[in-house]
Amino acid sequence: MATILYRIGRWAFRRRRLVGGLWLGALLLAVVAAAVAPAGEEEDLSMPGTESQKAFDLLDERFPQSNSQGAEARLVFRAPDGQLVTARENRAAVDETVGSLDGGDQVASATDPYESGAVSKDGTIAYSTITYSADTVDLTGPTKSALEDAASRARDAGLTVEIGGSALESEEAPGGTTEIVGVAVAAVVLILALGSLVAAGLSLLTAFVGVAIAFGLVSALTVPLGLTSTVVILALMLGLAVGIDYALFITSRFRDERARGRAPEEAAGRAVGTAGSAVVFAGATVFIALVGLGVVGIPELTRMGMGGAGAVALAVLVALTLVPALFGFFGHRVLSRAVRKAARPGGARPAPTAAARPGLGTRWARFVLRRPVAVLVTAVVGLGAVALPALSLELGLPGDESKSVKTTERRAYDLLSEGFGPGFNGPLTVVVDTSSQSGDARATTDRVVRTVRGVDGVASVGDPVLSRAKDTAVLTAVPRTAPNSGETKDLVHAIRGAVSGLEAETGAGILVTGTTAMNIDISEAMSDALLPYLTVVIGLAVLLLMVVFRSVLVPVKAALGFLLSVGAAFGVLVAVFQWGWGADLIGIEQTGPVMSLMPILVVGIVFGLAMDYEVFLLSRMRETYVHGASPGEAIVAGFRHSGRVVAAAAVIMISVFAGFIGMSNPTIQTMGVGLAAAVAFDAFVVRMAIAPAVLALLGHRAWWLPRILNRVLPNVDIEGEALNRHTSAPAAELGAAASQRPVGRS
């Protein structure tokens, strides 16, 4: 592989105008495709095969006039202090508000709180439920404005009015201030790491090209593949992070080769042949981890994985072709100022000074070699301590209760909890399908009502609503506890257990659904899928790393280290979002369960990125070891050549992920905290402390491979051994290369 990539690098360097033109053309085509593509529709989170989803599907079939997962709004009214909402003036204001909405565009119904009994026992709070014929994302601007204007008129009458439900929900688009800050930090880190504005700009430019093409493709495929804005956000986030890292790694190797005196084209070829091999396999691990999200069975998660994997694949292609092409355009300006000065006639070479003063990476590697046990124990115990809160991990999906108290949705949630109990915000829907039974359907429905009412924890059960064919009944059960509480989760299981006997007796189908039940089903499915997902992804990645490093122990060490870093990241999520430690610092006002999708997402994304650092750092160690160095010398060489680059890449990725913490969406905040923490632990503790300590203790055994595997596994030559037999020796002096024709011209 090294030889093939070497040829690609040299070809891209020579044909830089062609390569640049092709990528520019691809960029323009992607932008045009995105511009002319029709806008897609956001889809509700679903989990095919769960009881909740089966019930939603049945409701859509038996109640075609309604949308079981359509938009809904709750206008919550509160009378002024000392007054009742049933007073004549207040009632008139409520009736006028509800009447102005009933029959409006996209409005299916608007309930009268006084006729439907939607008034609290103390008479101070009432609500009206506005149901819409369209999903949330399909509601028009005038429809939403009508809702807000109606609430405003009721406020003018002296009432406190808040709006809950899904009608006013909106997706937070990428490209805000927080992401810009993350990119700015990445730019500063690149300049400090490379010592060249041109080199830093090259890495950012290539990353932006890859991200722009990925954005265009995802936008163009939105309708055909049913992609959502969440897929776009993940693709942008991953494409930007890995795009910068991959370009940085190849640029750093190109500069090393130039410093050794190699001609520009040769240096570009060797950079792509060696560092490019690491990029290919690092990208492959990320690709495997993201595509593996499909095993969970949630369509949205599968689409997110595919979108992210596509962005990563584009980043790899850009790094292997566009980056060496830009080396040809920018010429010596890619090098640091010190190296450019040394390349001039009479310039002093900086090598002796560098040798006299080892860098931080070299000093750290030598420290680990002297005290491997102490470093290993300290790192493992530290990560273990940080991971302890993960034992209390609770999963759920965020609702209005997790939003800021500054939002009307959160204030409506609090008013409903105050007036009707905490469980009112998470009602359960029981669907009774009597189409296949031979007995009295009404009698069966009445038995279900009595059974559900008798379950401990149920506050109330509404009267059943029958379908037109009278073969399906729907009834609403209100829990006594909040939607995300453990008691409500137990209640859902208790109701399902209580009605299972009736199913056997009557032959009717009885399903429990609703937003709360769906969230519970998805959370449990996530927990059940985590172990199989880990097994598949880690197993495939260990095989891949075994091929790359031709070792058994190195891939196993990499996988175990990853589990430590992910455990610590879960501990941070629990401490911040469940326990509230430091929550005020990032604007979290309400603690609660961790988003149910987060463990799978963190595992999938971070595993691939963690293997990036493993490949980047250990490929240089492997290369040095294969060329005859001792295990200790190989560790020092790996940190001397790649330690700074890996540290810079990690800081860049952390800054990109941390940029999402400032967004108001709690889901995105959770993703930002989890990914930033996981990358920090994995890069700086696992890869830079635990990995060298373990390698130091193992010595030559770290690179041991059984003979049978040595014969079976393909030799991908990531260390570039074949290049030494097929490429010319470096020039005697860098100055000789500098005196050649300027590489910035064709």
C-alpha positions, 0 to 999 in steps of 0.5 A, a space after each residue: 500500500 505504501 508504494 501505491 500511495 507514494 505514486 498517488 502522492 507524486 502524481 498529485 504533486 506533478 498534476 497539481 493543476 489537474 487535481 485542483 481543478 477536479 476538486 474545484 469542479 466537485 465542489 461546484 457540482 456539490 454546491 449546485 446540487 445542494 442549491 437545486 435539491 428540494 428541502 427535506 422533511 424532519 422525521 420523528 425518532 422511531 424504533 421499528 419493532 418496538 411496542 410503541 412504534 407498532 402502536 403508532 403505526 396502528 393508530 395511523 392505520 385505524 385513525 387516518 383522519 388524524 396524525 398520531 405523531 403530528 404537531 401539538 400545542 398546549 396553551 396553558 392559562 393561569 389566572 392572576 394572583 387571587 383569581 380563578 381561571 373560571 371567573 367570567 372575565 378570565 373565561 371570556 379571554 380563554 374562550 376568545 383565544 381558543 376560538 381564534 385558533 379553532 378552524 385555522 389553517 392546519 389546525 385539526 382541533 382546539 379543545 375547550 378547557 371548560 368542556 373537556 375538564 382541563 381545569 386544575 382542582 384549585 381553579 387557577 390553571 387551565 389548558 387547551 390542546 391544539 392538534 394540527 394536521 401536519 408534523 412539526 416541521 411542516 407547520 407554516 410560519 403563519 400557523 405558528 404566528 397565529 398561535 403566538 398571537 393568540 397567546 399574546 392577546 390572552 396575556 394582554 387580558 391579564 392572564 399568564 399564558 405559556 405554550 407547550 408541546 411540539 408546535 414551536 420546536 425548531 432545529 438549531 442550525 449549524 454555523 453559529 458563534 460557538 462553532 466559529 470559536 472552535 474553528 478559530 482555536 483550531 487555526 491558532 493551534 495549527 499555526 503554533 504546531 506548524 510555525 507557518 501560516 501557509 501550512 496552517 491555512 493549507 490544512 484548514 483549506 483542505 478540510 473546508 473543501 471536504 466539508 463543503 462537498 460533504 454538505 452539498 452531497 448530504 443536502 442533495 441526498 436529503 429527499 432520496 435518502 430521508 436525511 435530517 438536519 442531525 445528519 448534516 450537523 454530524 457530517 460537518 462536525 466529523 468532516 471538519 475535525 478529521 479533515 484538519 487532523 489528516 491534513 495536519 498529519 500528512 503536512 507534518 510528514 512532508 515537512 520532515 521529509 523536506 528537512 531531511 533534504 528530499 526534493 519536494 516531489 519526492 517528499 510529497 510522495 513519501 509523505 503520502 506513502 507513509 503518513 497517508 497509509 496511517 490516514 487510510 487505516 485511521 479513516 477506515 476505523 472511523 468508517 467501520 465504527 460509523 457504519 456499524 451504527 446500523 446494527 442498532 436498528 434505529 433508522 435515524 442513527 443509521 443515517 447519521 452513521 452513513 452521513 458521518 462515514 461519507 464525510 470521513 471518506 471524503 476527508 481521506 480522499 482530500 488528504 491523499 490527493 488535494 494536500 500533496 497537490 497544494 504542496 506543489 502550489 505553495 512550495 517552500 512556504 509550507 515549511 517553517 520559517 526556521 527551515 526556510 532560513 536554513 535552506 537559503 545559501 549560507 543558512 545555518 541548519 537548526 538540527 544541532 540545536 534541536 538535538 541539544 534541546 529535546 522537545 517535550 514529546 521526547 522528554 515525556 517518552 523518556 520519563 515514561 520509559 524510566 517509570 512505566 509502572 508508575 505512569 500506568 498505575 496513575 493513569 488507569 486509577 485516574 481514569 477509573 476514578 473519573 469513570 465511577 459516576 458512569 455506574 449511575 448512568 440513566 438513559 432517556 430522551 430530553 423533553 421540555 423539562 430539560 429546556 431553559 426556564 427562559 423558554 415558554 415550553 419549559 414554563 408551560 411544562 412547570 405550570 402543567 406539573 403544578 396544576 395537574 401533577 408531574 405525570 400530566 406532561 407524559 401521558 401514556 396511550 393505551 391502544 386496544 385492537 379488537 379487530 381479530 377477536 370474536 367477543 364484545 369489543 366494548 366489554 373488552 375495552 371496559 376491562 382494559 380501562 378497569 385493569 389500567 386504573 387498578 395499576 399502582 402509579 396511575 393517576 387517572 384514565 380517560 374515557 376510550 375513543 373509538 375508531 370509525 369502524 369501532 374495532 380500535 379504542 384509544 385511552 389515555 393514562 396519566 402517571 403520578 410521576 414525571 416522564 423521565 423518572 424511574 417510577 414512570 419507567 416501572 409503571 409502563 412495564 407494570 401496565 404492559 404486564 397487567 394487560 398481557 393476561 387480557 390479551 391471552 383471554 380475549 384475543 385483543 391486541 393491547 399496546 402501550 405507547 405515547 412519547 414517554 413509552 417511546 422514549 423508554 423503549 428506545 432507551 432500553 433498545 439502546 442499552 441492549 444494542 450497546 454490547 453487540 455494537 461494541 463487539 462488532 466494531 471493536 472486533 473488526 477494528 482489532 483485526 484491522 489494527 492487527 493487519 496494520 501493526 502486525 501485532 496481537 498485543 498492540 490492537 488489544 491494548 488499543 481496544 482496552 484503552 479505548 474502553 477506559 477513555 469511554 468509561 471516563 467520558 460517561 462518568 463526565 456525562 453523568 456528573 454534569 447532566 445527571 448530578 449537575 456538577 459544573 452544569 451552570 458553567 455551560 448553561 445547564 439549568 435542569 439535570 436529568 437522564 443522559 440522552 439515550 442515543 449518546 452512549 452509542 454515538 460516543 462509542 461509535 465516533 470516539 472509537 474511530 477517532 481514538 484509533 486515529 491517534 493510535 495509528 498516527 502515534 504507533 505507526 511512527 514507532 512501528 516504522 522505527 522499530 522495523 528499521 532496526 531500533 530497540 523498543 525503547 528507541 522506537 517509543 522515543 522516536 514516535 513521540 519525537 516525530 508524532 507526539 506534537 502533531 497528535 497533541 495538536 490534532 487532539 486539541 483541534 478536535 476537542 475545540 471543534 467538539 467543545 464549540 457545540 457545548 455553547 448551543 442551546 439544544 440539550 442534545 447537542 450540548 450532551 454530544 459536545 461534552 461527551 465527545 470533547 471529554 472522550 477525545 481528551 482522555 483518549 489522546 492525552 491519557 490513554 495514547 500518550 501515557 498508558 500506551 507508551 507505558 504498556 509498550 515499555 513493559 512489553 518490549 519486543 513482545 509488543 510487536 510479536 505476531 504468531 507465525 500462522 498469522 504472519 503468513 495469513 495476514 496481508 502485508 500493507 507496509 504502513 511503515 514504508 519499508 518498500 519505499 526504501 527499495 524503490 525511491 532515490 536517496 535524499 539530497 545531500 543538503 536541503 539547500 540543494 533542493 531549495 536551489 531547484 526550480 520553484 515548485 509553485 510553478 508548472 
